[in-house]
Amino acid sequence: MSSIQGALSIESMRNLLAVAASLASWRTLALLLALINLKSLPFVWHFRLLYHFVGNLRLKPNAPLFPKGKAIVDAQGKPTHPIFVSCGTTSRTPLLETDYNLHKSNSTYFTDLDVSRTALVSRIYSPGVGIVSKELDREFLETSKKEGKRAPKRKPILVVLGSVYCSFKREIKPFELYEMHSKVISWDKKWMYILTCFMRPAKGGGEKTLLATALSKYVVKKGRLTISPERLLRASGFIPAPPAESQDKSAPDSSAEASAIGTPASGDEGITATGVDGSLVREVLKMSDDQILGREVLEEQKKSNSDSWSSEEWNWARIEQERLRGLAVVQGYINLDEKLHQEWAQ
């Protein structure tokens, strides 16, 4: 009897080893490696961007930014305007994103920033990019008719990334969950400035831990024409028109002059006196005329955005005050960008 039990035990061990050997095959190991590094696989970054881009601009264009009953507050829980509310996303660090210290590699912060910023910008610039693009097409056509010229070819509207600054505070360990909160901190006549904070979620009723901070700037172009962020935000229904006495007659909303010192006409020249030409920087969003939604849908979405905040509580003066406050925060970054270029040009 004991010999029979011993034989069964040996057979069971052989079967177990056979199963283990099959599981340890290179195919199984390759599949396991792919699963734990899913975020780093080819085209996953593209999918992450398209998820937010397509969702915000095509699949749910009429979805309110803040559903009824949801408070519009900043990261500290204080009431604020929709423009200054952070957009949160989460992620983890797979093994392929770690360096020899076994924590998140510095370079991989920037791919996460792409996703976090896209989730924010594709929302606040919608439907503004579509409305302004159609307005400019009409303006270009009217101008060509007055000048007796042929109707101009319609050009796509581009949202491009100008530069990124990132400061690392604490390490992010492999597979650790972290949050990314991106918000508009300010804008000027050419650039919109986006602040992103990498945070470790709070545990046991504690506070979140700051892991890294980043500052990015975007510019929107229609061909060589630079469109001011203010015009886009107004077209999106997020800010009111400024009072007549506050408008600067010498600085139009969107013009070749508004893009600082001349944008090069060809891709052969990349550097201007104040930044990088749109042909050489990374395109975050490119929309041709056939990709833009119909006027009725755009206007409906604009109304939905306008209804999400009170123009009496957040009038133009108060929004302008917050914009200037944020501009003072990023002033050093703005000056540094120009000084670095001047240093290189010497």
Number of C-alpha atoms within 10 A of each C-alpha: 6 7 8 9 10 11 12 12 12 12 12 12 12 12 12 12 12 12 11 11 10 12 12 12 10 10 11 12 12 11 11 12 14 15 13 14 17 15 19 17 11 9 10 12 17 11 13 17 21 15 15 21 21 14 16 24 21 13 12 11 21 20 14 17 17 15 11 8 6 8 12 19 15 16 14 6 9 10 12 17 20 21 18 20 20 21 20 18 17 16 13 18 23 21 20 19 20 19 14 7 9 14 19 23 18 14 11 15 18 14 11 20 22 17 24 25 28 22 23 24 23 21 21 21 23 23 31 25 30 25 21 19 24 18 12 18 19 13 12 15 18 14 14 14 13 8 9 9 11 9 13 12 9 17 16 18 25 23 22 21 23 20 15 16 13 17 12 14 12 14 14 22 18 17 17 13 14 20 19 23 21 29 24 25 24 24 22 14 21 22 22 22 24 23 21 24 22 27 20 20 15 10 9 6 6 8 10 14 15 16 18 19 19 18 21 22 20 22 24 29 25 21 14 19 18 25 29 23 25 22 19 25 20 19 24 27 24 24 24 18 13 14 9 8 7 9 12 9 9 7 11 15 19 22 17 15 17 18 24 15 12 15 23 16 12 10 11 10 13 16 16 15 13 18 18 18 23 24 19 15 14 12 16 20 17 15 16 13 14 8 12 20 15 12 13 9 14 23 19 14 23 24 17 21 23 20 14 18 19 10 15 8 11 15 14 16 13 14 18 16 11 15 18 16 13 16 19 14 13 19 10 10 16 16 11 12 14 13 13 10 16 12 8 7 9 5
